[in-house]
Amino acid sequence: MAIRFGYTISKPRAIDLDRNNLRKSDEILREMPELQTCIGCGGCTAVCTAGNLTEFNFRRVHTLVRRGEYQGAYEEMNKCMLCGKCRLVCPRGINTRGVVLLIKRKLGTSDDDLFSRLSAFRSWPVRP
């Protein structure tokens, strides 16, 4: 009979970079090489306005994208308010607003999605 202590040991979470698709991550790093200087200090997350109002965590999403784990990253980046506080506190001077926009552009569904959203405005009445 096993003794139960009221907790369990979680399974280790191994990151298999060989199986993850790093193509988009490599494209992002090619367009914004300054991302490689990120030291993961968390300053961006600490001052984030969206992070105070929602579960948005820029550092977590950035890390997942660098690992090639894109699931949910686009939706998370849509929570960003692009206020720029994170850029002001970054000790490496990374253009975090640019990173958000770049990740959204690279991970977005397609331009067709954008055009379909814009076409909704065409149905609005126009003032004479």
URGIUR-V622307 format. One line per field, one symbol per residue. ss: DSSP state (h for helix, s for strand, l for the rest). phi: phi as a letter, one per 30 degrees, with the letter a starting at -180 (. if undefined). burial: b if it has 9 or more other ideal C-beta (glycine too) atoms within 8 Angstrom, else e. Layout:
BEGIN
ss: ???
phi: ???
burial: ???
END
This chain:
BEGIN
ss: llllllllllllllllllllllhhhhhhhhhlhhhhhlllllhhhhhlhhhhhllllhhhhhhhhhhlllllhhhhhlllllllhhhhhllllllhhhhhhhhhhhhlllhhhhhhhhhhhhllllll
phi: .ddccjbbcdddccccddcddcdddddddddbddddddcidiedddcdddddcbcdbedddddddddicceiddddddddchdjedddcddciddddddeddddddcddadddddddddddddddcdd
burial: eeeeeeeeeeeeeeeeeeebeeebbebbbeebebbeeeeeeebbbebbbbbeeeebbbbebbbbbbbbbbeebbebbebbeeeebbbebbeeebbbbebbbbbbebbbeeeebbeeeeeeeeeeeeee
END
